[in-house]
Amino acid sequence: MKELVINSSVQHTLLLFIPLLFAYVLKVAKLRSWSLIGGALGGIMLGPAVLGSVAPEYWEGLFQGGTAEHAQYEQLANQQRIDMAAATKLGVDENILLQMRADQQYELLEKQVLWDQGQWRDQRTIRDYSMVLIVLILLSGNLRTRAKGTAPPAMSLSVGVWAALIPSGIVTLIAYTLWEAALPSALALGACLAVGPWTFSRWERKVAEESEEGGAAMMLHCGRVAWVVASSIALYASWQVQQAMALVWLLPLLLLPACWLFPTKPARWLRVFVDYGAIPSVMATTLVLIHPIDSLSLWPIIVVILLCADARWLGGIIGLGLIGGRKNIDTMRLSLPLVDAGVSQLCMAALLFGVGVLPPPYTLAAIIGAIFLDRTAVIRMKFAATKNDPRGN
């Protein structure tokens, strides 16, 4: 127990302060998306690519886990090699050698299963840590979102569902049919692209209000509907892998509606912690177990980048178009805030990777897509400003 407490304390300290340091330096350097990129740099530094290469045993014991089971696996593998070499040298019958190899492979498979179980057990402290931070991030998003007014339920349902189903449906279909991914993994990647905005910036509230009175509040409700759709997809996908334990590992998604009940207020201390600490740390917590080179897969990254912005926007436009009563330009500008879901996408990817349903290549693609969404916010802002100017200047 003492060793577990010490190990988890070192884990959490490194995962909090190393990304925070990178984020602060990038903030001082005035680099956009400093929070997400700082977390990514911290996760790479603490992950298998850097710390795992410099001090592999220390990294494995600190973050990956299952060191005892790994040692037993290596000991058995070495002993089997010695036994096989001795049997070959003594001229043992070929049929007996084949049977020995089969028995050895079975024993190694059993040890591999125990090794995987040991890793899953030891990584619980990282999963718990990530879940707590994600709850704080989602709560902070509700507290800082200032949007007055209400939205008709039918309108929120139409826009939110389409904004979630268009990107998630397309990427799930591609992953399942073209990449031959397992259905839970394909659905998990789709859930990452289905989530709605975390919170709205000042310009997003402004463009929504200029497009329609009460537009910011309506888009906020549409984003929440998208979160509900994405959470349902994520829970179903995780249930196929973890059964009832999926309810435990995806607890932040179940608590999310409760966060919406908190009244909006300027919780500055929480906002500062989330921006400088929680968001970078969640990014690092996800990347600390992923090798960015070994897990790099080009097509998932390209597809996620293409769909995470335009497909969300298209879904919102379709949802608003089905209701009718608006000009095309108003529909396009009103649904633009639905695209700003970078942090939401990061949180969903972190949860689904932690539960074991989202493979590392898809997780890396979702994270890169989250950074892309945050980095391209300035392009959307310029587009909204251009559309607001009737002269196009």
Secondary structure, DSSP 8 states (H G I E B T S, - for coil): -HHHHHHHHHHHHHHHHHHHHHHHHHHHTT-TTHHHHHHHHHHHHHSTTTHHHHSHHHHIIIII--HHHHHHHHHHHHHHHHHHHHHHHTT--HHHHHHHHHHHHHHHHHHHHHHHHHHHHHTHHHHHHHHHHHHHHHHHHHHH----S---HHHHHHHHHHHHHHHHHHHHHHHHHTS---HHHHHHHHHHHH---S---HHHHHHHHHHSTTHHHHHHHHHHHHHHHHHHHHHHHHHHHHGGGHHHHTHHHHHHHHHTTS-----HHHHHHIIIIIHHHHHHHHHTT--TTTT--HHHHHHHHHHHHHHHHHHHHHHHHHH--S-HHHHHHHTGGGG--HHHHHHHHHHHHHTT-S-HHHHHHHHHHHHHHHHTHHHHHHHHHHHHSTT--
